[in-house]
Amino acid sequence: MKKTVEVTMIVEVEVDESKFTPEFMREFRESFYDFHEVEDHIMHIAQLEARGLLSPRFTEGYGPLADMGIKADVVDQSQEIPEPV
């Protein structure tokens, strides 16, 4: 049996904006993604949490999450098998 499943997650993300200094942003862009706004990081962090790739001990690009004031929690999740069109 093969089915397509639609999964929707809502992730609440909190960051300490003061940690996202111009120097941090520049270094992150040079090594990872072309992010220019803290909101870019918030969306990326939410996606990492949704995929199970966010680790409190160390997350690539951010280090230990507590050092960056990063917290992320899945606050809602649903999944369904959509009806074929």
Buried (B, 14 or more C-beta within 10 A) or exposed (E): EEEEEEEEBEBEBEBEEEBBEEEBBEEBEEEEEEBEEBEBBBBBBBBBBBEEEBEEEEBEBBEEBEEBEBBBEEEEEEEEEEEEE
